C-alpha cells in the first residue's frame, strides 16, 4: 500500500509540472528603455529615433511577432507623440542572433550586417543602439513585415499590433549525373540551384570533389544550371558536393556519391610486385614546399548614396544615385570587379562606378539596393612539374619542378558587400500644422549615404528652415481692428547633400518660379472682394491674396551646410487716408515674371503711380464720385512693407466680431528640394471695433454730436454765414444729389461736397 501511495504521488507530481515548449519565445526585455507613461512621460522616457521624421518616441508597449503563422516572441514598440497612429519595433543586440534564426536567416550574417539605429534621449546625453524589425527581416531574407491588429488595446487607447513575418527558404542545390563511372572516363554532371530572397537575385556556387574544386561561379539571377565535365583518375568511392549561397549568405549543400570502377588487371586480381627492381630506374624529385598564402581577407572602400537634385528648373527634383567602390584588400591577384545597383525598377551592372537618376515621386518609398564584388586569390599556382618520367610500373613521376607565378584561381574567393538604402523622402508632401513655428522645427530628408571603410557607417542628410527675428507671430491679440502681416517674413534655409553638390556655385534648390503660395484671409474689405475672390485649387476659402518669394539670397556655407535666405511679397494694397478705400495691384505677378521670364521688376515710383491711378479710377467706378483724398505710404520706398499687410475689415457688415478668434490660413508651395507644401494658420482676435457708437465700445466713436444752444457763447465765438435766397435752391440741389451709400456704412464718399458749398456761401 505504501508503495502504491508513493507511486501515485510521483505520477501527480509529474502531471502537474509545466510541459516544456519546444521553442522558447524571444523576450522583448530592454534594460535601458523601460515602458513609459504616454500621457505624462518623464524626461527620461522621451527619445528620438534615427532615420525617422517623427519625434518624442515613447516605449509604450511590446508587440507580438508571428513568424509563418506561429508565435515567436515579442519586440519593443516605440510610438511617437507626433503621430500616435504609427510605431517602430526594435530588439536589443543580445536578441539579434535569435531573431535572425527565427526569421530563417543566417544568424552570423544577420548579426554582422544588420546596422543598428540610434535611439537618443531627448533630454539626456544618452544614446542606445537597437535593431529595427524591417532591417532584421531584410538581412534574413524574409519578406518586409506586415502589421495586423490584435484586437487588444493599451490603457492609453492605442491598438496593439502583431508583427507578421513571412520567411523564405534556404537555397536549393541539386546534382544530377551517373552514379557509376569508369576510371579515366570523362562524364558530365549537371549542377543547378535556386534561391528565394525577395530582395536581390544573386546566387553563388562551389562544386567540389574531395579537396578539388571542379567549378564555381555566380549569376545575377535566382536560378542557375550548368554542365560540368568530370574525369576520375583512380578508383573507389568519390563524393561530389555542391554548395549554393544566396545574397544573405544562406548556404545549403548537397552531395552525390560516385563509384569509380575499372582498376582491375586483365587477368583479374591485384598487380604483382616485381621481385627484381631495376637499380637504374629513375626516382621522382620531391615537390618543393609551397610559398603559402600571400594576402588577407577581401575588403573594399567607397560609398553608395541617393539625394534629391534639381536637374531641371521647370520640374520637380529627381533622385540621383551613385555607387562607387574600390578594392581595399591586400591580395596576390584580383579580377572582375563589379558594381550592381537596383533602382527605379531596373538593375544596372558594370565594372566601374554607377550613376543614375529618376523622378523623385516615382521612386519614393522604394530602396536603393547596391553591391560591389571582386574575385581574389592569395596564392600563386606555385611549383609545377616541368620534366616528367615513369617508374617501372608505368606510373608518372616528376624529375624537375618549375615555379609558376601566375595566380592560382582554383583557390580563388569572391568578396562581396551589399546594402539597401530606403528612399524615404517626403517629396510633394503637404506639411500641416497650427503654426509656422512648428513646421520650421522639422527636418526633411534629402539624402542618405552608406560609407564602407572597411566597415559600414550610415548618414542622413536634411534640409530645414529656421525663422529669423522678423517672422510674424502665430497668434495676435489686438486691441482693435488694425492690420496684420501677410507674408511669412524672412526664413533661413539650410541644406546638405552627400555628393557635396550643394557647395557648388551654380547649385539650385528651387524651380525657376521659386516658392509661392496664398494667404486666405478670414474676411476682406468690400472694395477687395471682386479682385481677390479665391480662384486657387484650395476651394474651401472665399478670398485669397497671392504670395511669391522675392529673395533667394546665398548666405554661403556654415560647416558642411549651404544656407540661403527666403523672403516673400504679396500684392500692394493702397488705402486712402480719409475714406479708408482700398485697392490692390498685382505686385506678386510682376515678381514671378521676373524669375520666370527675366523681366525687370518696376521701380518704386512706377508701382506707386500704378496704385494711385487704380485707386482713383476704382473709387470713381465704385462710388460715382471723384477721388478727393490722399493715398497712404507712397512717398518712401522704405514704406513698401506697410502696403503688404492685411487690414481687418471695419465695415459693420463684416462677420468678424470682437473677442472672437479667427484664422487666416497660409499655404507655401514648392518649398526646397523636396517640393513641399507648408500649410499653417495665423490666429487673431480684436477686443473692440475700430469705429462705432459708444454702445459698441468702439475704439473711435463715429457718430453725430448732439445739438447745443448758442445762447451761452460769446458773439466773437459764433461764426455767422449769410445764405441768400437765390442760393438756397443750389444748396438744396447739392444736398439732394449726395450719395446715399457710405463707405464701410459710415464714411461719406463725396469729399468734394464742402468745397462745393463753400463756392456758394464762402468759407465755412
Rosetta blueprint (number, residue, H / E / L):
1 X L
2 X H
3 X H
4 X H
5 X H
6 X H
7 X H
8 X H
9 X H
10 X H
11 X H
12 X H
13 X H
14 X H
15 X H
16 X H
17 X L
18 X L
19 X L
20 X L
21 X L
22 X L
23 X L
24 X L
25 X L
26 X E
27 X L
28 X L
29 X L
30 X L
31 X L
32 X L
33 X L
34 X L
35 X L
36 X L
37 X L
38 X L
39 X L
40 X L
41 X L
42 X L
43 X H
44 X H
45 X H
46 X L
47 X E
48 X E
49 X E
50 X L
51 X L
52 X L
53 X L
54 X L
55 X L
56 X L
57 X E
58 X E
59 X E
60 X E
61 X E
62 X E
63 X E
64 X E
65 X E
66 X E
67 X E
68 X L
69 X L
70 X E
71 X E
72 X E
73 X E
74 X E
75 X E
76 X E
77 X E
78 X E
79 X E
80 X E
81 X L
82 X L
83 X L
84 X L
85 X L
86 X L
87 X L
88 X E
89 X E
90 X E
91 X E
92 X L
93 X H
94 X H
95 X H
96 X H
97 X H
98 X H
99 X H
100 X H
101 X H
102 X H
103 X L
104 X L
105 X L
106 X L
107 X H
108 X H
109 X H
110 X H
111 X H
112 X H
113 X H
114 X L
115 X L
116 X L
117 X E
118 X E
119 X E
120 X E
121 X E
122 X L
123 X L
124 X L
125 X L
126 X L
127 X E
128 X E
129 X E
130 X E
131 X E
132 X E
133 X H
134 X H
135 X H
136 X H
137 X H
138 X H
139 X H
140 X H
141 X L
142 X L
143 X L
144 X L
145 X L
146 X E
147 X E
148 X E
149 X E
150 X E
151 X E
152 X E
153 X E
154 X L
155 X L
156 X L
157 X L
158 X L
159 X E
160 X E
161 X E
162 X E
163 X E
164 X E
165 X E
166 X L
167 X L
168 X L
169 X L
170 X L
171 X L
172 X E
173 X E
174 X E
175 X E
176 X E
177 X L
178 X L
179 X L
180 X E
181 X E
182 X E
183 X L
184 X L
185 X L
186 X E
187 X E
188 X E
189 X E
190 X E
191 X E
192 X E
193 X E
194 X E
195 X L
196 X L
197 X L
198 X L
199 X L
200 X L
201 X L
202 X L
203 X E
204 X E
205 X E
206 X E
207 X E
208 X E
209 X E
210 X L
211 X L
212 X E
213 X E
214 X E
215 X E
216 X E
217 X E
218 X E
219 X E
220 X L
221 X L
222 X L
223 X E
224 X E
225 X E
226 X E
227 X E
228 X E
229 X E
230 X E
231 X E
232 X L
233 X L
234 X L
235 X L
236 X E
237 X E
238 X E
239 X E
240 X E
241 X E
242 X E
243 X E
244 X E
245 X E
246 X E
247 X L
248 X L
249 X L
250 X L
251 X E
252 X E
253 X E
254 X E
255 X E
256 X E
257 X E
258 X E
259 X E
260 X E
261 X E
262 X L
263 X L
264 X L
265 X L
266 X L
267 X L
268 X L
269 X L
270 X L
271 X L
272 X L
273 X L
274 X L
275 X L
276 X L
277 X L
278 X L
279 X L
280 X L
281 X L
282 X L
283 X L
284 X L
285 X L
286 X L
287 X L
288 X L
289 X L
290 X L
291 X L
292 X L
293 X L
294 X L
295 X L
296 X L
297 X L
298 X L
299 X L
300 X E
301 X E
302 X E
303 X E
304 X E
305 X E
306 X E
307 X E
308 X E
309 X E
310 X L
311 X L
312 X L
313 X L
314 X L
315 X L
316 X L
317 X L
318 X E
319 X E
320 X E
321 X E
322 X E
323 X E
324 X E
325 X E
326 X E
327 X E
328 X L
329 X L
330 X L
331 X L
332 X L
333 X E
334 X E
335 X E
336 X E
337 X E
338 X E
339 X E
340 X E
341 X E
342 X E
343 X E
344 X L
345 X L
346 X E
347 X E
348 X E
349 X E
350 X E
351 X L
352 X L
353 X L
354 X E
355 X E
356 X E
357 X E
358 X E
359 X E
360 X H
361 X H
362 X H
363 X H
364 X L
365 X L
366 X L
367 X E
368 X E
369 X E
370 X E
371 X E
372 X E
373 X E
374 X E
375 X E
376 X E
377 X E
378 X L
379 X L
380 X E
381 X E
382 X E
383 X E
384 X E
385 X E
386 X E
387 X E
388 X E
389 X E
390 X E
391 X L
392 X L
393 X L
394 X L
395 X L
396 X E
397 X E
398 X E
399 X E
400 X E
401 X E
402 X E
403 X E
404 X E
405 X E
406 X E
407 X E
408 X L
409 X H
410 X H
411 X H
412 X L
413 X E
414 X E
415 X E
416 X E
417 X E
418 X E
419 X E
420 X E
421 X E
422 X E
423 X L
424 X L
425 X L
426 X L
427 X L
428 X L
429 X L
430 X E
431 X E
432 X E
433 X L
434 X L
435 X L
436 X H
437 X H
438 X H
439 X H
440 X H
441 X L
442 X L
443 X E
444 X E
445 X E
446 X E
447 X E
448 X E
449 X E
450 X E
451 X E
452 X E
453 X L
454 X L
455 X L
456 X E
457 X E
458 X E
459 X E
460 X E
461 X E
462 X E
463 X E
464 X E
465 X E
466 X E
467 X E
468 X L
469 X L
470 X L
471 X L
472 X L
473 X L
474 X L
475 X E
476 X E
477 X E
478 X E
479 X E
480 X E
481 X L
482 X L
483 X E
484 X E
485 X E
486 X L
487 X L
488 X L
489 X L
490 X L
491 X E
492 X E
493 X E
494 X E
495 X E
496 X L
497 X L
498 X L
499 X L
500 X L
501 X H
502 X H
503 X H
504 X L
505 X L
506 X L
507 X L
508 X L
509 X L
510 X L
511 X L
512 X L
513 X L
514 X L
515 X L
516 X E
517 X E
518 X E
519 X E
520 X E
521 X L
522 X L
523 X L
524 X L
525 X L
526 X H
527 X H
528 X H
529 X L
530 X L
531 X L
532 X L
533 X E
534 X L
535 X L
536 X L
537 X L
538 X L
539 X L
540 X L
541 X L
542 X L
543 X E
544 X L
545 X E
546 X E
547 X E
548 X E
549 X E
550 X E
551 X E
552 X E
553 X E
554 X E
555 X E
556 X E
557 X E
558 X E
559 X L
560 X L
561 X E
562 X E
563 X E
564 X E
565 X E
566 X E
567 X E
568 X E
569 X E
570 X E
571 X L
572 X E
573 X E
574 X E
575 X E
576 X E
577 X L
578 X L
579 X L
580 X L
581 X L
582 X E
583 X E
584 X E
585 X E
586 X L
587 X H
588 X H
589 X H
590 X H
591 X H
592 X H
593 X H
594 X H
595 X H
596 X H
597 X H
598 X L
599 X L
600 X L
601 X L
602 X L
603 X L
604 X H
605 X H
606 X H
607 X H
608 X H
609 X H
610 X H
611 X H
612 X H
613 X H
614 X H
615 X H
616 X H
617 X H
618 X H
619 X H
620 X H
621 X H
622 X H
623 X H
624 X L
625 X L
626 X L
627 X L
628 X L
629 X L
630 X L
631 X E
632 X L
633 X L
634 X L
635 X L
636 X L
637 X H
638 X H
639 X H
640 X H
641 X H
642 X H
643 X H
644 X L
645 X E
646 X E
647 X E
648 X L
649 X L
650 X L
651 X L
652 X L
653 X L
654 X L
655 X L
656 X L
657 X L
658 X L
659 X L
660 X L
661 X L
662 X E
663 X E
664 X E
665 X E
666 X E
667 X E
668 X E
669 X E
670 X E
671 X E
672 X L
673 X L
674 X L
675 X L
676 X E
677 X E
678 X E
679 X E
680 X E
681 X E
682 X E
683 X E
684 X E
685 X E
686 X E
687 X E
688 X E
689 X L
690 X L
691 X E
692 X E
693 X L
694 X H
695 X H
696 X H
697 X L
698 X L
699 X L
700 X E
701 X E
702 X L
703 X L
704 X L
705 X L
706 X L
707 X L
708 X L
709 X L
710 X L
711 X L
712 X L
713 X L
714 X L
715 X H
716 X H
717 X H
718 X L
719 X L
720 X L
721 X L
722 X L
723 X L
724 X L
725 X H
726 X H
727 X H
728 X H
729 X H
730 X H
731 X H
732 X H
733 X H
734 X H
735 X H
736 X H
737 X L
738 X L
739 X L
740 X L
741 X L
742 X L
743 X E
744 X L
745 X L
746 X L
747 X E
748 X L
749 X L
750 X L
751 X L
752 X L
753 X H
754 X H
755 X H
756 X H
757 X H
758 X H
759 X H
760 X H
761 X H
762 X L
763 X L
764 X L
